[in-house]
Amino acid sequence: FDRVSIQQWIDSGNRTCPITKLPLSENPSLIPNHALRSLISNFAHVSPKESSRPRTQQEHSQSQSQALISTLVSRSSSNASKLESLSRLVRLTKRDSLIRRKVTESGAVRAALDCVDSCNQVLQEKSLSLLLNLSLEDDNKVGLVADGVIRRIVAVLRVGSPDCKAIAATLLTSLAVVEVNKATIGSYPDAISALVYLLRVGNDRERKESATALYALCSFPDN
């Protein structure tokens, strides 16, 4: 569905979707998906060299992630220990889908959500970054909403630091890729109004991310 390929498909006289085979309009217009483009721009692509790394390195990363998860979920861990674990998990989950799934299945999402509630802004920022990485997995998008991430995001949009607000808005964009989440987010008290407020008063990055989130949400008519 990159623009050049779909334009060639239409210019060749095809009037059906190449995937679903459903009919297109007689003169279909191509609408850029700015929300998806913005998400892609926020993450570096994995190079072929990285993706073909030796199996032993993958095993090492997974073993390392398990120790970090244990520290994060432990009630006895200090904020400093949790911050170190979150920082390293953010790096690991940014490029590794297997580790993203492992973190989700381990129950670490609840611990990350608790950190979003923290008054420590650095801890809050790292936990939001981890949740953003986890949301890259389609299977996680609905689960994160069910776990209560929207309430935390809206709170951060209101009173968080500028960096936290920007990440929170990006996280909403990622979650809104799933249609049912658009409805859930839109019906949540203050979610859209918080984004609009950020669009008015935020810095450049905050305005960009809030505008992108609103664009994604408003493809659902009720929003």
C-alpha positions as CSV (number, residue, x, y, z in Angstrom):
1,F,0.0,0.0,0.0
2,D,2.8,2.5,-0.6
3,R,1.6,5.3,-2.8
4,V,3.6,4.5,-5.9
5,S,2.4,0.9,-6.0
6,I,-1.2,1.6,-5.3
7,Q,-1.2,4.4,-7.9
8,Q,0.2,2.0,-10.5
9,W,-2.6,-0.5,-9.6
10,I,-5.3,2.1,-10.1
11,D,-3.7,3.6,-13.3
12,S,-3.8,0.0,-14.7
13,G,-7.6,0.1,-14.6
14,N,-8.1,-2.0,-11.5
15,R,-11.0,-1.0,-9.4
16,T,-10.7,-3.5,-6.5
17,C,-8.5,-3.6,-3.4
18,P,-5.5,-5.8,-4.3
19,I,-5.8,-7.6,-0.9
20,T,-9.5,-7.9,0.0
21,K,-10.8,-7.7,-3.7
22,L,-13.5,-5.4,-2.5
23,P,-14.6,-2.8,-5.1
24,L,-13.2,0.7,-5.0
25,S,-15.0,3.9,-6.1
26,E,-14.9,4.8,-9.8
27,N,-12.4,7.6,-9.2
28,P,-10.6,6.6,-6.0
29,S,-8.6,9.3,-4.2
30,L,-5.5,8.4,-2.2
31,I,-5.4,9.7,1.3
32,P,-2.0,9.8,3.1
33,N,-1.9,7.9,6.4
34,H,-0.1,10.6,8.4
35,A,-0.6,8.8,11.7
36,L,1.1,5.7,10.5
37,R,3.9,7.7,8.9
38,S,4.5,9.6,12.1
39,L,4.8,6.4,14.1
40,I,7.3,5.0,11.6
41,S,9.4,8.1,11.8
42,N,9.7,7.7,15.5
43,F,11.5,4.5,15.3
44,A,14.7,3.5,13.6
45,H,14.5,0.6,11.2
46,V,16.5,-2.5,12.1
47,S,19.3,-3.0,9.6
48,P,19.7,-6.4,7.9
49,K,22.9,-6.9,9.9
50,E,21.0,-6.5,13.2
51,S,18.1,-8.6,12.2
52,S,20.4,-11.5,11.2
53,R,22.4,-11.4,14.4
54,P,23.6,-14.8,15.8
55,R,21.1,-16.8,17.8
56,T,23.4,-16.7,20.8
57,Q,23.0,-12.9,21.0
58,Q,19.2,-13.2,20.8
59,E,19.3,-15.7,23.7
60,H,21.5,-13.4,25.7
61,S,19.1,-10.5,25.1
62,Q,16.1,-12.6,26.2
63,S,18.0,-13.8,29.3
64,Q,18.9,-10.2,30.1
65,S,15.3,-9.1,29.6
66,Q,14.0,-11.6,32.1
67,A,16.3,-10.3,34.8
68,L,15.2,-6.7,34.0
69,I,11.5,-7.7,34.1
70,S,12.0,-9.4,37.5
71,T,13.5,-6.2,38.9
72,L,10.7,-4.1,37.5
73,V,7.8,-6.2,38.9
74,S,9.4,-6.7,42.3
75,R,7.8,-4.7,45.1
76,S,11.1,-4.5,46.9
77,S,12.9,-2.8,44.0
78,S,13.9,0.8,44.5
79,N,12.9,3.6,42.1
80,A,16.5,3.7,40.9
81,S,16.5,0.0,40.1
82,K,13.2,0.3,38.3
83,L,14.5,3.2,36.3
84,E,17.6,1.3,35.2
85,S,15.4,-1.7,34.3
86,L,13.0,0.4,32.3
87,S,15.8,2.2,30.5
88,R,17.3,-1.0,29.3
89,L,14.0,-2.6,28.5
90,V,13.1,0.4,26.3
91,R,16.3,-0.2,24.3
92,L,15.7,-4.0,24.0
93,T,12.0,-3.7,23.1
94,K,12.5,-1.0,20.5
95,R,13.9,-3.5,17.9
96,D,13.0,-6.9,19.2
97,S,9.5,-8.2,18.7
98,L,10.2,-11.4,20.7
99,I,11.2,-9.4,23.7
100,R,8.2,-7.1,23.3
101,R,5.9,-10.2,23.5
102,K,7.9,-11.6,26.4
103,V,7.6,-8.4,28.4
104,T,3.8,-8.3,27.8
105,E,3.3,-12.0,28.8
106,S,5.4,-11.6,31.9
107,G,2.9,-9.2,33.6
108,A,5.3,-6.3,33.5
109,V,2.7,-4.0,31.9
110,R,1.0,-3.5,35.3
111,A,4.4,-2.5,36.8
112,A,5.0,-0.1,34.0
113,L,1.5,1.4,34.5
114,D,2.3,1.9,38.2
115,C,5.4,3.8,37.2
116,V,3.4,6.1,34.9
117,D,1.5,7.1,38.1
118,S,4.7,8.0,39.8
119,C,5.6,11.6,40.7
120,N,9.1,10.9,39.4
121,Q,9.1,12.4,35.9
122,V,12.1,10.4,34.6
123,L,10.5,7.2,35.8
124,Q,7.2,8.2,34.2
125,E,8.9,9.1,30.9
126,K,10.7,5.7,30.7
127,S,7.6,3.7,31.5
128,L,5.6,5.6,28.8
129,S,8.4,4.8,26.3
130,L,8.3,1.1,27.2
131,L,4.5,1.1,26.8
132,L,4.9,2.8,23.4
133,N,7.3,0.1,22.3
134,L,5.0,-2.7,23.5
135,S,2.1,-1.1,21.6
136,L,4.0,-1.7,18.3
137,E,2.6,-5.3,18.6
138,D,-0.9,-5.4,17.2
139,D,-1.9,-8.1,19.7
140,N,-1.0,-5.7,22.5
141,K,-3.0,-2.6,21.5
142,V,-6.4,-3.8,22.8
143,G,-4.8,-5.4,25.8
144,L,-3.1,-2.2,26.9
145,V,-6.4,-0.3,26.7
146,A,-8.1,-3.0,28.7
147,D,-5.3,-2.7,31.4
148,G,-6.2,0.9,31.9
149,V,-3.5,2.7,29.9
150,I,-5.9,5.4,28.7
151,R,-6.6,6.8,32.2
152,R,-2.8,7.2,32.7
153,I,-2.3,8.8,29.3
154,V,-5.0,11.4,29.8
155,A,-3.5,12.3,33.3
156,V,-0.1,12.7,31.7
157,L,-1.5,14.9,28.9
158,R,-2.8,17.2,31.6
159,V,0.0,17.5,34.1
160,G,3.1,15.6,32.8
161,S,6.4,17.1,31.6
162,P,6.6,18.2,28.0
163,D,8.5,15.0,27.0
164,C,6.0,12.8,28.8
165,K,3.1,14.6,27.1
166,A,4.6,14.1,23.7
167,I,5.2,10.4,24.3
168,A,1.7,10.0,25.7
169,A,0.2,11.5,22.6
170,T,2.3,9.2,20.4
171,L,1.1,6.3,22.4
172,L,-2.5,7.3,21.7
173,T,-1.7,7.4,18.0
174,S,-0.3,3.9,18.1
175,L,-3.3,2.5,20.0
176,A,-5.7,4.2,17.6
177,V,-4.4,2.0,14.8
178,V,-7.0,-0.5,16.0
179,E,-10.6,0.6,15.1
180,V,-12.2,-0.4,18.4
181,N,-9.6,1.6,20.3
182,K,-10.5,4.8,18.5
183,A,-14.0,4.5,19.9
184,T,-12.8,3.6,23.4
185,I,-10.3,6.5,23.5
186,G,-12.8,9.0,22.0
187,S,-15.5,8.1,24.6
188,Y,-13.0,8.4,27.5
189,P,-13.6,11.7,29.4
190,D,-11.1,14.4,28.5
191,A,-9.1,12.3,26.1
192,I,-9.8,14.4,23.0
193,S,-10.1,17.7,24.9
194,A,-6.6,17.0,26.5
195,L,-5.1,16.6,23.0
196,V,-6.8,19.7,21.7
197,Y,-5.5,21.7,24.7
198,L,-2.0,20.4,24.0
199,L,-2.4,21.4,20.4
200,R,-3.1,25.0,21.6
201,V,-0.4,25.4,24.3
202,G,2.3,22.8,23.7
203,N,5.8,23.1,22.3
204,D,6.5,22.1,18.7
205,R,6.9,18.4,19.5
206,E,3.8,18.3,21.7
207,R,1.7,20.0,19.0
208,K,3.0,17.6,16.3
209,E,2.2,14.5,18.3
210,S,-1.2,15.7,19.5
211,A,-2.2,16.7,16.0
212,T,-1.2,13.3,14.7
213,A,-3.2,11.6,17.5
214,L,-6.2,13.7,16.7
215,Y,-5.9,12.9,13.0
216,A,-5.9,9.2,13.8
217,L,-8.8,9.4,16.2
218,C,-11.0,11.5,14.0
219,S,-11.1,8.9,11.2
220,F,-13.8,7.4,13.5
221,P,-16.9,9.5,12.8
222,D,-18.2,9.8,16.4
223,N,-14.9,11.4,17.4
